[in-house]
Amino acid sequence: MRKSKVSRNVIAISTAMILSFNLTACDPPMPPEVAAQILEQSYTCEEGLVSASFPAEMSDPALQWIDSLQYACVDPLPTMALAQAESVSDSDLIISSYPVDSTVCPVSFSVPFALEAAAVAFQLSDSSSLQLTPKNLAAVLNGEISNWNDPLISEDNPGTEFPDLAIKVRNVADELALSSLTSWMLSLKQDISTADITTQKDFVLESIEEGEIVIAPNSQVLNLGLYSVALITGIDKETGEQKLAAADNLGVASAASQLVPSKKGSRVDVKLDSSVKPKAQEGLNEAAQPYQAIYPVYLYSCAEDTLLKHAVALFLLRLDSQGVLAASNYNPLAERVRFESLDIARSGLPQPAELPAE
């Protein structure tokens, strides 16, 4: 007989308690943000082992999730475990930026799990900082600016000296990274489609030469300890300082708050809407300049749709698991998107009960 059990922490989040206090069986369905907050108090455990494949740059957080689940769903709860799959074809769950091959993984449900960004990495021995206007970045990628000592680069980077060295733009880039950067540049009225760059699926960045520029997934750039270009998206009228959009936690999180989720059946997709005002991160008075060359990393469930896979997906989407992502080479989801992912993940599992009023 299948075992299923939910363990609840009796200490409730006060905001969720207030929101859910008046919900009854006669009321409309519990709002996803309320359900999400209640779920953070619980472990939903199903008996069994799930194998999952992760991007190479996600290996460290994956080991933490595997370890934390080992101590979460234990006796008297059903024993639920997660293991790293030996290959994609052996996986129950696949976490990937790219759509999965339906012959390898017939998808039963898919949801956003993390965020990736397109980074324009560069290598200069004497410089760890580089900012460019969208126009000048396009000129570099298109070959119109071909030397690091070009006056236009110096103008964007006051006080920094650049060498008399040819700029080498790598002619191969990750397909999704190039696509997301191209879309952002077009929104900034710059076209990089004339750049002589071919795309490659599942591109792997292993090294970068002196004077070279490469378009690659930010997770790979960070993994190699490289630096990336920040875009000058405006000038502060009061201070005269450049407004910089960088592929860091703040810039990506700001753009992530502009993502709009949409649900179709057992799938959640996201689309960036520049008209949405970016939200400031907790502790900040205003939002950082949004770095909009971002794209989602999805969690795919393969083959048979089981409660066990839903329960593991639910565990991986918990706020503390997303916190592990925030300390890694990836970025966590904005809560608005995570709520929708949680809604799909908890399908068929025991629904969160109302928090008791004090």
C-alpha positions in Angstrom: 0.0 0.0 0.0 1.3 3.5 -0.9 2.2 5.6 2.1 1.7 9.3 2.2 2.0 11.7 5.0 2.3 15.4 5.7 4.3 16.6 8.7 3.4 20.2 9.8 5.3 22.6 11.9 2.9 24.0 14.5 4.5 27.5 14.3 2.6 29.2 11.5 3.7 32.2 9.4 1.6 35.1 10.6 0.9 36.5 7.2 -0.4 33.2 5.9 -2.5 32.8 9.0 -4.2 36.2 8.5 -4.8 35.5 4.8 -6.2 32.1 5.3 -8.1 32.7 8.5 -11.5 33.1 6.9 -11.1 30.4 4.2 -13.7 27.6 4.5 -14.9 24.8 2.3 -17.4 27.1 0.8 -14.9 29.7 -0.1 -13.0 30.0 -3.4 -9.8 27.9 -3.8 -7.0 29.0 -1.5 -4.8 31.7 -3.2 -1.5 30.2 -4.4 0.6 32.5 -2.3 -1.3 31.4 0.8 -1.0 27.8 -0.1 2.8 28.3 -0.7 3.3 29.9 2.7 1.5 27.0 4.4 3.5 24.5 2.4 6.7 26.0 3.7 5.7 24.7 7.1 5.4 21.1 5.8 7.1 18.1 4.3 4.9 16.1 1.9 6.5 12.7 1.8 5.8 9.8 -0.6 7.4 6.4 -0.3 10.2 5.8 -2.9 13.3 7.0 -4.7 13.5 9.5 -7.5 16.5 9.9 -9.8 17.2 13.3 -11.2 19.7 14.9 -13.6 21.0 18.4 -13.0 23.2 20.8 -15.1 26.9 20.4 -14.2 27.0 23.8 -12.7 24.2 22.8 -10.3 26.0 19.9 -8.8 26.8 21.5 -5.5 23.2 22.6 -4.6 22.0 19.2 -5.9 24.1 17.4 -3.4 22.6 19.7 -0.7 19.0 18.9 -1.8 19.8 15.2 -1.8 21.3 15.4 1.7 18.5 17.6 3.1 15.8 15.3 1.8 17.6 12.4 3.5 16.8 14.0 6.8 13.4 15.4 6.0 11.3 12.3 5.0 12.2 9.7 7.6 10.4 7.5 10.0 7.6 7.9 11.0 7.0 9.6 7.7 7.3 7.6 4.4 10.9 7.4 3.3 11.4 9.6 0.3 14.8 9.9 -1.3 16.5 11.7 -4.2 19.5 10.5 -6.1 21.6 11.9 -9.0 20.9 9.9 -12.2 23.7 8.3 -14.1 22.3 9.6 -17.4 19.4 11.7 -18.7 17.8 8.6 -20.0 17.7 7.1 -16.5 16.1 10.2 -15.0 12.7 10.6 -13.4 13.2 14.3 -13.2 15.3 16.5 -15.5 16.4 20.0 -14.7 17.5 21.8 -17.8 17.3 25.1 -19.7 16.7 23.3 -22.9 13.5 21.4 -23.8 14.0 17.7 -23.3 13.8 15.1 -26.1 10.4 13.5 -26.0 11.8 10.1 -27.0 14.1 10.3 -23.9 11.6 12.0 -21.5 7.9 12.0 -22.3 7.0 15.0 -20.1 4.2 14.6 -17.7 4.6 18.0 -16.2 7.1 20.9 -16.4 7.6 24.0 -14.3 10.2 26.8 -14.0 12.7 25.9 -11.3 15.5 28.5 -11.6 16.8 31.3 -13.7 19.8 31.6 -16.0 21.2 34.7 -17.6 23.2 35.3 -20.8 26.6 36.7 -19.9 29.1 38.5 -22.1 32.3 37.3 -20.6 35.6 38.9 -21.3 39.3 38.3 -20.4 41.7 41.2 -19.7 44.5 40.6 -17.3 44.5 44.3 -16.1 40.7 44.8 -15.8 37.9 43.0 -13.9 35.3 45.6 -14.8 33.8 46.5 -18.1 30.7 48.5 -18.9 29.3 49.4 -22.3 26.4 51.1 -23.8 24.1 48.8 -25.7 25.2 50.6 -28.9 28.9 50.0 -28.2 28.3 46.4 -27.1 26.5 45.8 -30.4 29.5 47.4 -32.2 31.9 45.1 -30.5 29.9 42.0 -31.3 29.4 43.1 -34.9 33.1 43.8 -35.4 32.7 47.5 -35.8 34.8 48.1 -32.6 37.8 45.8 -33.0 40.4 47.0 -30.5 40.3 47.3 -26.7 41.9 50.8 -26.8 39.0 52.2 -29.0 38.0 55.6 -27.6 34.4 54.6 -27.4 35.3 51.8 -24.9 37.3 54.3 -22.9 34.5 56.8 -22.9 32.2 54.1 -21.3 34.8 53.3 -18.7 36.3 56.6 -17.4 39.5 56.1 -15.5 40.3 52.7 -17.0 43.1 52.1 -19.4 42.7 49.5 -22.0 45.5 47.8 -24.0 46.3 48.1 -27.6 44.9 44.6 -28.3 42.6 43.1 -30.8 39.1 42.2 -29.6 38.4 38.5 -30.3 34.7 37.7 -30.4 34.2 34.0 -30.2 32.1 32.8 -33.2 30.2 30.2 -31.2 27.7 30.9 -28.4 25.2 29.0 -26.4 21.9 29.0 -28.3 19.6 30.1 -25.5 22.1 32.7 -24.2 22.5 34.3 -27.6 18.8 34.3 -28.1 18.0 36.0 -24.8 20.8 38.6 -25.3 19.6 39.3 -28.9 16.0 39.8 -27.6 17.2 42.2 -24.9 19.4 44.1 -27.3 16.5 44.5 -29.8 14.4 46.0 -27.0 17.2 48.5 -26.5 17.1 49.2 -30.2 20.3 47.4 -31.1 20.7 44.6 -33.5 23.4 42.0 -33.1 22.1 39.6 -35.6 24.8 40.6 -38.1 27.5 39.3 -35.7 29.3 36.3 -37.1 28.2 34.0 -34.3 26.8 30.5 -34.7 24.7 28.9 -32.0 25.3 25.6 -30.2 22.9 23.7 -28.0 24.3 22.8 -24.5 27.4 25.0 -25.1 30.2 24.4 -22.6 32.6 27.2 -21.8 35.9 25.7 -20.7 38.4 28.6 -21.1 38.7 32.1 -22.6 41.8 33.8 -24.1 43.3 37.2 -23.4 41.3 39.9 -25.2 38.4 37.5 -26.0 34.7 38.1 -25.5 32.3 35.1 -25.3 28.5 34.9 -25.0 27.7 32.1 -22.5 25.3 31.0 -19.7 26.1 33.0 -16.6 26.3 29.9 -14.5 29.3 28.7 -16.6 30.9 32.2 -16.5 30.7 32.3 -12.7 31.8 28.7 -12.4 35.1 29.7 -14.1 35.5 32.8 -12.0 35.3 35.1 -15.1 34.0 38.6 -15.3 31.2 39.8 -17.6 30.1 43.1 -19.2 27.6 45.3 -17.5 25.3 47.4 -19.7 24.9 51.1 -19.3 21.1 51.5 -19.5 20.9 55.2 -18.6 22.4 58.1 -16.7 21.2 59.2 -13.3 19.9 62.8 -13.8 20.7 63.8 -10.2 24.2 62.3 -9.8 25.3 61.9 -13.4 26.4 58.3 -12.6 25.8 55.5 -15.1 22.9 53.1 -14.5 24.4 49.7 -14.8 22.5 46.4 -15.5 24.7 43.6 -14.5 24.3 39.8 -14.6 24.6 39.6 -10.8 22.0 38.5 -8.2 20.4 41.9 -8.0 20.3 42.6 -11.7 18.8 39.2 -12.5 16.4 39.3 -9.6 15.1 42.7 -10.7 14.4 41.4 -14.2 12.9 38.2 -12.7 10.3 40.3 -11.0 9.1 41.3 -14.5 8.5 37.7 -15.6 4.8 36.9 -16.1 3.8 33.2 -15.7 1.2 31.4 -17.7 -0.3 28.0 -17.1 -1.4 25.5 -19.7 -2.5 22.1 -18.4 0.4 20.7 -16.5 3.0 23.2 -17.8 4.0 26.6 -16.6 5.8 29.0 -18.9 7.1 32.5 -18.3 7.6 35.6 -20.5 9.4 38.8 -19.6 7.2 41.9 -19.7 9.3 45.1 -19.7 6.2 47.2 -18.9 6.1 45.6 -15.4 7.8 47.8 -12.9 10.8 45.9 -11.3 10.5 45.1 -7.6 13.1 46.0 -5.1 14.7 43.1 -3.3 14.2 42.8 0.4 16.2 45.3 2.3 16.6 47.7 -0.6 14.8 51.0 -1.2 14.7 50.6 -5.0 15.0 48.0 -7.6 18.4 47.4 -9.2 18.6 48.0 -13.0 17.0 44.9 -14.5 19.4 42.6 -16.5 16.8 41.3 -18.9 18.9 38.8 -20.8 17.4 36.0 -18.7 15.7 32.7 -19.4 14.2 29.9 -17.2 15.6 26.6 -16.2 12.8 24.0 -16.1 12.1 21.0 -14.0 10.7 18.2 -16.2 8.9 15.1 -14.9 9.4 12.1 -17.2 7.1 9.3 -18.2 4.4 8.2 -15.7 2.9 11.0 -13.6 3.3 9.8 -10.0 2.7 11.4 -6.7 6.2 10.6 -5.7 7.6 12.8 -8.5 5.2 15.6 -7.5 6.3 15.3 -3.9 10.0 15.5 -4.8 9.3 18.5 -7.1 7.4 20.2 -4.3 10.4 19.6 -2.0 12.8 21.1 -4.6 10.6 24.2 -5.0 10.5 25.0 -1.3 11.8 28.4 -0.3 14.8 27.0 1.5 15.8 25.0 -1.6 15.5 28.2 -3.6 17.7 29.8 -1.0 20.4 27.2 -1.8 20.1 28.3 -5.5 20.6 31.9 -4.5 24.0 31.0 -3.1 25.0 29.1 -6.3 25.7 30.0 -9.9 21.9 30.2 -10.6 19.2 32.5 -9.5 16.0 31.6 -7.7 12.6 32.2 -9.1 10.6 35.3 -8.3 7.8 34.3 -5.8 5.1 35.1 -8.4 6.5 32.4 -10.7 7.3 30.0 -7.9 3.7 30.0 -6.6 2.6 28.8 -10.0 5.2 26.1 -10.1 4.2 24.9 -6.7 0.6 24.7 -7.8 1.5 22.2 -10.5 3.9 20.3 -8.3 1.4 19.8 -5.5 -1.3 18.4 -7.9 -2.8 15.2 -6.5 -1.0 15.6 -3.2 -2.7 16.4 0.1 -3.8 20.0 -0.2 -2.5 22.4 2.5 -5.0 22.9 5.3 -5.8 26.3 6.8 -3.5 27.5 9.5 -5.1 27.5 12.9 -6.0 31.0 14.3 -4.3 31.9 17.6 
